[in-house]
Amino acid sequence: MRVVNLRNNMVLAEKARIADTFFSRVIGLLNRSSLEEGEALILSPAKCIHSFFMRFTIDTIFLDKTGKVVGILPSFKPFRISPIYFKANLVIELPENTLQLTKTRLADTIKIE
């Protein structure tokens, strides 16, 4: 799957995978030592996340059902709990600095294709 910011046509990820079962969401990125450039994990459904037992920092985007960015957490460190974004439908976890490099911000529209 590909993740694109429609406001500026920037590609956030070329190799995104979806975690849409209870088990796949619980495991998330716990079995990884990093996310490579161009990779992403999409958690659906999700309104918040945790990074307990993760080994690396990530950027996160919270999207509503229309793909609008309703929350961002750049440089989300291990052993943290995110705020709850009640309007969120899913979360995209990306390599650290992806949000800065792609200039992704609140209210942008993200397309997953």
N, C-alpha and C positions, 0 to 999 in steps of 0.2 A: 504494500500500500504506500501511497505517496501522500504527504501532508504539505499543503500550500497555503500561504497567507494571500488572500485575494486582494487585499488593499494595495500591496506593493509587488505582488506576483513573485514573492520569494519562496523558495522551496525550503521547508523546515526539515523534512526527512524524505528520503527516497525508499528507505527500507523500514517501514513501520509494520508492526504486528499488533494484533488486537488480543487483549485478555478480557474475555467476556463471560467467563464461568467463575464460580466462586473460587475454585482451586487455582486457576490461572491468575486471578486478581490477588489472591493471598500470596502466591509465590512472587509475582511481579518481577522485579529485577534482583531478587535476593540471590539467585544462582549465578549472577553476573559479577565480573570484576570491573566492568566499565560499559559504557555505551559508545560505540564508535561514531564518528561523524557520519551523518546521514541516517542513523538508526533512530527509532522511537518505539515506545510502548504506549498503546492506547488502552486505558482502563475504562470499561463500560459495563454497567453504569458506575459512576463515582461522583461524590460530592466533596470528598476530602481524601487525603492520603496520609501515610506514615512512611518513614524511612528507617524504621528500626531494623538493625542488623544489615543495612546496606553498607557497601564498602566505598561508595563514591558519591560526589555531589552531582545533582541534576538540575535542569530547568524544567518547570512545569507550567502547563497551560490548562485552565479549566474552561470548558466550552458549554454553552447551553444547547438546547435541542436544535437551534438554527445554525450552530457553528460559530456564534458570536463569543468572543473571549470575555468571560465574566470574572476571571481571576488569573493572576500570574504570580509565580514564585521563582524568581531567578536564583540560581545558586542555592538550591534547597539541600541542606546538609544531612548526613546520616543522623539517625536517632532523633528525629523531629516529628511532630504532628502538624499537619497543615490546618489552617482555619477551615471551617465548613462553608462551602459556597452553595447556598441553598438553590440558586438558579442553575447550577452546573448539572450537566447530564453525563459528561465524560471528562477524563483527564488525559493529557498527552505528556509523557515523560520523555525528555530530550537530553542530549549531552549538554553539559554546562557551557554557557556562553552562546548557545543557539539563539536565545531571545535577543541578545544584544546584536549579534551578527546579522540577524534577519530583521531587526528593528520592529519586532512584534510587540504590540501594546494592547491595553484594554480597548474593547469595542471593535477590534479587528475581526474580520470574518475568516475562519479557517475552513478549508475544504479538504476532506479526506477522500482520496480517489483510488 
